[in-house]
Amino acid sequence: MALCLGAVLKPLYYREIPCPDTAQVLRWLQEHLPLPMGSQKVLTPSGLRLEGSGAKLAAFLWSGLNTTYLKIFQWSERPFPRQNRWLKEVERAIQSQFPHRYPQLPEVDPSQGSIFEQLEPFYPQTVKYFRRIPNGEFDLQRVYWWEKRWREEVQSPHPQRQPVLFRQPAPEPAPLEWDLVIVGGALGAIYGAAMARLGYRVALVERLPFGRMNREWNISRRELQTLVEFGLLSPEEMESLILREYTDGFNKFFDGNSPVRAPVLHTPTVLNLAIDAEKLLQLCGQILRSRGGAIYERSEFQRAYIEEQGVTVVVKDLTTQEAFSLGSRLLVDAMGTASPIAQQLYGRRAFDSVC
């Protein structure tokens, strides 16, 4: 496909199509893709061109990482009539033709033995290697929880009851004992410790045992230094958190299907420190508690009632399965991608991707 140098190349649409058979997607694209009003299609080796009434579009496919990618560009000053409406038709057609299909996860029942025993018949290699990891059973439970949560979100993004209710009194309002209730005990613990040091009354809610991490944390030295400058850590404590300091790092864009090769960007001082995340969180927990704060571990956020004077946060103790309430001037959501509050704010929009 040749483009004149003066053409305007405007990206319109990008889509990862969950089909590793790029030839199959190409046939569908060339034979069944809905066409914009007044267009004629010209087939190309990797897609097609659409032309008419002074408007020009180009659609092309490429493959990578066991999937297929589609991009659509406008390479004319003038768009097709109702072009945005047509792009929505394209999205619906792709979703109909190439839906996400996920095999069902086997159910895991904690009363029936370890997760290793229950998943081994289905995922023998996964279990094999998690058995070798310190605290591997705990980590595999976390992986299973995240996978289950991800599948539920992309398969059934139907509205559920709202976790945050505005201007509605709580059935059992709690006294405003706290300045902040922070839900999420990873980065939330660092923020909570900082706010407690400033004199605020902080309660932290964490659904896992507090301070347990199942992933590596990397940070830049300049960023870690801010915790020292703030007074949260001493220089000696900061150095004790560093497990490894890397001499270099680099980033490179994938260019396997491009005639233009992307340069390597070296970043030797960016995210080059591997730190002991569990030790950092324990230090933050000590600061928070020493300043009158509280940590409610193995507790899960249920609902929040927002009123003019504050918020009542309903939490469930996962050990006893009993609910209790916390009253606060402010609620901070630090639950990350699994946050039901974020899903309410963004209309339960499914994840775009998972790393």
N, C-alpha and C positions, 0 to 999 in steps of 0.2 A: 504494500500500500504506500503510495507516494503522496506526500503533502507538500504543497507549495510553501515557500519560506514565509510568505506574508499571511498564511492562514492563522486564525485564532484557534488554539487548541484548548478547549474548555472541558475539564472532566465533569461528567454528569452523574455517573453511576458506577459503583464498585460493589461487587458481590462475591463472596466465597460460596461456591455451589457444592453441597456435600455429595459429590460423585467423583470417584477416582478415574472413571472412564471418560476422559476428555473428548474422545472421538464421538461418544454417544451424545454428550452435551452439544458438541459442534453440529451434529445432525439436527438436533432439536432446534438449536439457535437458527440455523439456516432455513429450516423447513417450517417451523411452527411459531417462531417469535412473533408476537403481535407487532404490526407495523404502524408507525405514525401516519396521520392523515396526509394523503397526497404524496406518499413516498414511493420510490422504486428501490429495490434491493439489488446489490451487486455482491456476489459471493467472493470471499477472499480465502486464502489458505487457513487462516486462523479465526475467521468470523465473517463479517459482512460490512458493506457500506450502505447507507441509506441516503438517497438524494431526491430532491424535488423542491420546486418553488424557491430556489435559491438557498435552501437549507441543506446541510450535509452533516451526517452522523457516522461514526465508525464504532463498531463493536468487535472486540477480539477476546480470545480465550488464551490462557496458558495454564500449565499444570505445575504442581509442586506440593510436597508434603502430603502426598496421597489424596489430593483434592484438586478441584478446578476453580479457576478464578475468571471473572468476567469484568471487563471495563467498557464503558461507553463514553465516547468523547464527542463533543460538538466541534466541528472544524470549519465553521462558517460564522459570519457575523449574525446571520439571521436564523432564529430557531424555527422548528416546525410548529404549525398551529397546535395548541393544546399539548405542548411537549411535556410539561410536568405531569399532566394527567396520564399521558402515555407511559411515562416512567413508572408510575404506580401500577399500571396494567402489567408492565414487564415484571415488577416485583411479585405481584399476585400469581402470574403465570409460572414463575420460577418456583415459588413456594408450593404450588399445586403439582408441578411436574417432578420436582426434586425435594420432597420433604425430608426433614431430619428423621432418621429411623435409629433408635437406640435400643439395643437389647436390654431386657429387664434385668436389674440387679437381683441376685438371690437375697432373700430375706435373712437377716441376722438376728438371732434371739439370744441376748446375753445369758438367759437362764439355761441355755442348751450347750454351754461350753464356750471355749475361747473363739475369737473371731478367726484365728488361724485355722482351727479345725473345720469351721463352717464354710470358709471361703476356699480352702485348699482344693476341693474337687473341681471348682470352677476356674480358679486362678492359681495354679500350682507354682508358677514362676514368681508371681507377686508375693505369695506367702513365703516362698523359699528365701527371698532376699530380705523381706521385712523381718524374718526370724533372726537375721544376722545383725540387725540394727539395735543398738541400745534403746530400750523403751519402744521397740518395734511394734508391739501389740497396741500400745496407745496411739502411735503414729498411724498405723493401719486403720484403726477406728476413726481417726480424723479424716483420712483419705476417703474412707467409705462414706462418712457423713457428708463430706463435701460433694462427692459424686452423686449421692442420692439427692441432695438438695439441688444440684445443678440440673439433673434430669427432670425433677419435679417442676422446676421453673420453666424450662424450655418446652416441656410437653403439655403442661396444664397451667398456662399463665392467666387463669381465671381470677377475678377479684375475690378476695377474702375479706373478712371483717377488718375494718380500719384499726391499726394499732394505736394511732394517735387521734384523740377526740378533742376538738376545740370548743371552748365555752360550754363544756358539759361537766357538771360536778361529778366527782367520783362517788360511787356507792358508799365507799368507806374512806373519806378523805383523811390524809395523813398530815400531822402538823409539819410546818416548814422547818424541819430540823437541819436541813442541809442547804448550802449555797449552790452546790453543783452535785447532780447525780450523773456519773459518767457510765455509760453502758458499753462494755468492751474493754478488756484488760490488757491489750497489747500496747499500742501507741497511747491508748487511753490512760494507762498507768503512768507514763512519762508526763503527760499533760496534767493528770491528777496530782502527781507529786509536786509539779511546778506551781500549780494553783494553791495547794496546801501550804507550800512554803511562803506564798504571798499572804497567807492568813485566811484563806477561804476554807469553809467547812466542806469537805469532799467525801462523797460515798462512791465507791467503784463497784460495779456489778460485772461479774465474769462468769460465763457458763461453764468454763473448764476449771480445773484446779489452777489457782493463781500462779503465774510465773512459768507455766509449762509451755514451751515452744516446740513446734515440730518442723521448723524451717530455719535456714540460715539467715542472719541479718547482716547486710553489708551497708557501710556508711562511709562518707568522706571525712577525713580528719577535721576539716574546717567545720563541718556540721556537728561532729561530736564535741568539738571544742566549745561550741555555744552552751552546752550543758555545764561546762566548767565556769564559763564567764557568767552564767546566770546564778551560779552558786549551788547547783543541784548536785554536782560531783566535784570531788577534789581532783587535782591533776594525777595523783597516785591512783585513785579509783578509776579514772578514765583509762590510764595505761593498763590497769589490770583487766579491763574488759576486752582488750585487743588480743584475739587469738592468732591472727595472721595479717601481715601487711604485704600486699602484692606490689610488685615493681612496675607493672604495666597492665593496661586494659585497652581493649580496642572495640570499636563498633564498625560494622560494615553492612550496607544494605544488600539484600539478595539481588544479584544481577545475572543469574544463570540464563535467563531468556532475553537478555538485553544486549544490544551491540555496544552500549555505553557502559563501561566498567566503573563502578562506584569506588572512590578512594577509601582507604582505611583511615579511620579517625582514631588516633591514639588518645587515651584518656587515663594517664598514669595516676592521677590524684582523685579520680572520681569513683566512689564506691569501692575503694581499694582496701578498706579495713573490714575484715571479718571479725565480728564481735560476739561475745558470749551474751546472747539475748536474755537467757534465763537469769544470769547474774545481774544484768542491768535492771530487769523487772523487779528482782528481789530488793535491790537497793532502793528503787522507787517506792516499792511497797513499804519498806521500813520508814522512809521519809513521810509518806502519807499517814501512816498510823501514828508516828511520833508527833505529828501536828494535829492529832485529834480526829483524823479521818477513819473510815471503815472500808473494809474490802469484803464483799459478799461473793465468795467463790462458789462454784457449782450452783449458780443461780441464773435464771433465764428471764430476760425481759418479756413481759406479756402485753402490757398496755400502758398508755399514759393519758391522763386527763389534764388538759391545759386550761387554766383559768387565769383571771387577771392578776392574781397575787402570786401564782406559782403553778407548780405541776405536781400531781400525784402519780408516782410511777409504781405500777403493779408488777411484782417480780415473783417467780416461782422457784422455791428451793428444790433442786433436782434430786436431792438426797431423800427428803421427806415428802416431796410432791405437794407441799403446802404453799399457798400464796401469801405474800405479805406486801405492805405498801411503804414507800419512802416519799416523804414530802420535801420538795426542793424549790428554790427560786429559778433554777435552770436545769434543763435536761440536755446532755451532750451525747449525741449518737456517734460512737466509735466502733460500731459493729462491722464496718467494712461492707464487702459485696453481698453478704448474706443478710443485711439489715432489712427487716420488715418496714422500718420507717422510710428508708430510701426507696423501697418498692412502692410505698404509698405515695411518696412525693412525685415519683417519676412514672406513675401509672402502671406499675408492675411490668415495666418494659424488660424483656428477657435480656440476659447477658449477650453482648456481641461476641465475646470469645472468652476462653479461660486459659490462663498461663499455669 
